[in-house]
Amino acid sequence: EFQETEQKLREEQLSLEEENKELMDMNDNVARQHEQALETATTLKSLLEQRDSETENLRRRAARELQQMENKAEHLQEEVDDLKKRVHAGKAIEMNHNDLKKEYELTKVSLRDQRGQVEAQRAR
């Protein structure tokens, strides 16, 4: 009976040792998976930080480029306004020139008439 009990205890011990080995293997697997999960989380955090940094850099660059475009648009508008003033002044000068030309022609005709009258009076 003692040998039978001893045999049962050995079998139970072997069974427990085998179960313990399986549990230790499972624990090792869980520890590896946990380590991989931590590495993955660290990598993802790093990638998110990098993406956030790149996004911020792009936002700043876009803001700078927008400001440059606004400045250029303002400068171009000033040039357009200046050209409009010049065109308006050019039209005024042209109108003044045409008025002077008409006055010159009228004066020329008037002087011709006066010359004709003076020559007619001399002839008498």
C-alpha positions as CSV (number, residue, x, y, z in Angstrom):
1,E,0.0,0.0,0.0
2,F,2.9,2.3,0.8
3,Q,4.4,1.7,-2.6
4,E,1.1,2.3,-4.2
5,T,0.8,5.7,-2.4
6,E,4.4,6.5,-3.3
7,Q,3.7,5.6,-6.9
8,K,0.6,7.8,-7.0
9,L,2.5,10.7,-5.3
10,R,5.3,10.3,-7.9
11,E,2.8,10.4,-10.7
12,E,1.1,13.4,-9.2
13,Q,4.4,15.1,-8.8
14,L,5.3,14.4,-12.4
15,S,1.9,15.7,-13.5
16,L,2.4,18.8,-11.3
17,E,5.9,19.3,-12.7
18,E,4.6,19.0,-16.2
19,E,1.7,21.4,-15.5
20,N,4.2,23.8,-13.8
21,K,6.4,23.6,-17.0
22,E,3.4,24.4,-19.2
23,L,2.4,27.3,-16.9
24,M,6.0,28.7,-17.0
25,D,6.0,28.4,-20.8
26,M,2.7,30.2,-21.0
27,N,4.1,32.9,-18.6
28,D,7.2,33.3,-20.8
29,N,4.9,33.7,-23.9
30,V,2.8,36.2,-22.1
31,A,5.9,38.1,-21.0
32,R,7.2,38.1,-24.7
33,Q,3.8,39.3,-26.0
34,H,3.8,42.0,-23.3
35,E,7.3,43.1,-24.3
36,Q,6.3,43.2,-28.0
37,A,3.2,45.2,-27.1
38,L,5.3,47.7,-25.2
39,E,7.7,48.0,-28.1
40,T,4.8,48.5,-30.5
41,A,3.2,51.1,-28.2
42,T,6.6,52.9,-28.0
43,T,7.0,52.8,-31.8
44,L,3.5,54.1,-32.3
45,K,4.0,56.9,-29.8
46,S,7.2,57.9,-31.5
47,L,5.5,57.8,-35.0
48,L,2.6,60.0,-33.6
49,E,5.0,62.5,-32.2
50,Q,6.9,62.6,-35.4
51,R,3.7,63.0,-37.4
52,D,2.6,65.8,-35.0
53,S,5.9,67.6,-35.5
54,E,5.7,67.3,-39.2
55,T,2.1,68.5,-39.2
56,E,3.1,71.5,-37.1
57,N,6.1,72.2,-39.5
58,L,3.7,72.0,-42.5
59,R,1.2,74.3,-40.8
60,R,3.9,76.9,-40.1
61,R,5.3,76.6,-43.6
62,A,1.7,77.0,-45.1
63,A,1.2,80.1,-42.8
64,R,4.5,81.6,-44.0
65,E,3.6,81.0,-47.7
66,L,0.1,82.4,-47.2
67,Q,1.6,85.5,-45.6
68,Q,4.0,85.9,-48.5
69,M,1.2,85.5,-51.0
70,E,-0.9,88.0,-49.2
71,N,2.0,90.5,-49.2
72,K,2.6,89.9,-52.9
73,A,-1.1,90.3,-53.6
74,E,-1.1,93.6,-51.7
75,H,2.0,94.8,-53.6
76,L,0.4,93.8,-56.9
77,Q,-2.8,95.7,-55.9
78,E,-0.7,98.8,-55.2
79,E,0.9,98.4,-58.6
80,V,-2.6,98.0,-60.2
81,D,-3.9,101.1,-58.4
82,D,-0.8,103.1,-59.5
83,L,-1.3,101.9,-63.1
84,K,-4.9,103.0,-63.0
85,K,-3.8,106.4,-61.8
86,R,-1.3,106.6,-64.6
87,V,-3.9,105.6,-67.2
88,H,-6.3,108.2,-65.8
89,A,-3.6,110.8,-65.9
90,G,-2.6,109.7,-69.4
91,K,-6.2,110.1,-70.5
92,A,-6.4,113.6,-68.9
93,I,-3.1,114.6,-70.7
94,E,-4.5,113.2,-74.0
95,M,-7.7,115.2,-73.5
96,N,-5.7,118.3,-72.7
97,H,-3.5,117.7,-75.7
98,N,-6.6,117.4,-78.0
99,D,-8.1,120.6,-76.5
100,L,-4.8,122.4,-77.1
101,K,-4.6,121.0,-80.6
102,K,-8.1,122.3,-81.3
103,E,-7.2,125.7,-79.8
104,Y,-4.0,125.8,-81.9
105,E,-6.0,125.1,-85.1
106,L,-8.6,127.7,-84.2
107,T,-5.8,130.2,-83.4
108,K,-4.1,129.4,-86.7
109,V,-7.3,130.0,-88.6
110,S,-7.9,133.2,-86.7
111,L,-4.4,134.4,-87.4
112,R,-4.9,133.5,-91.1
113,D,-8.1,135.5,-91.1
114,Q,-6.4,138.5,-89.4
115,R,-3.5,138.3,-91.8
116,G,-5.9,138.3,-94.6
117,Q,-7.7,141.4,-93.2
118,V,-4.3,143.2,-92.6
119,E,-3.2,142.5,-96.2
120,A,-6.6,143.7,-97.4
121,Q,-6.3,146.9,-95.5
122,R,-2.7,147.5,-96.8
123,A,-3.9,146.9,-100.3
124,R,-6.4,149.7,-99.9
